[in-house]
């Protein structure tokens, strides 16, 4: 079970890093800004579902061996829910209404949340050593 927990946690870490630093950055360099923005907007709900599901599965798998890691991963799953359901729509509304300052603050918050999730997942991975 520990091997599956490790692989699931690694999938979460790699998926978040690839999406955040690879896919999103690539879209804005490969496509016109308006097309990239629309594409990212369509992709983010799926990204957040991936994070919620993978973190929850990893939490359940690691819980019997490492309660701290289980709680940390469950916290990632739980905090992704308001990020997806509240913060993401607020970012979209700010974009749609041209509220640039509000967009910057909200987008900054989403970036910090994702970086925190990546950091916590990295910490959990180090506990497998």
Beta strands, then each sheet from edge to edge (+ up, - down):
end
